Amino acid sequence: MLTDVKTWLETTGYKVAEERFLKPPAQPYIIFVDNTEVGGADNKNCIADRQISVELYSDKINNEAEQKIEGLLNGKVIHYSKVRAWIQTEMFFQTLYEFNLIEKL
């Protein structure tokens, strides 16, 4: 069964949505995107390669929130990349985590 990324990220205690919030909640909050490629061998789909992007939004650099997300990833030994950027037009920080989850179907 595929990992429920939303439920998993909700264990951080922050609001979480897939793709977007219609009305963003108070910061910090998390948005994630899950793009999946399914394949296999012998005419059978048996592997899901999920490219996951987790976006943390906050009005300041939020080390506590980042540590919670990184704790989840490190706890599952998931290799990830992290990039932080100031979004001038919105006046907040975006911390982006990107990783792949490869799962058997």
Stockholm file with secondary structure:
# STOCKHOLM 1.0

chainA/1-105         MLTDVKTWLETTGYKVAEERFLKPPAQPYIIFVDNTEVGGADNKNCIADRQISVELYSDKINNEAEQKIEGLLNGKVIHYSKVRAWIQTEMFFQTLYEFNLIEKL
#=GR chainA/1-105 SS CCCCHHHHHHTTSSEEEESCCSSCCSSSEEEEEEEEEEEEETTEEEEEEEEEEEEEEESSCCHHHHHHHHHHHHHTTCCCEEEEEEETTTTEEEEEEEEEEEEEC
#=GC SS_cons         CCCCHHHHHHTTSSEEEESCCSSCCSSSEEEEEEEEEEEEETTEEEEEEEEEEEEEEESSCCHHHHHHHHHHHHHTTCCCEEEEEEETTTTEEEEEEEEEEEEEC
//
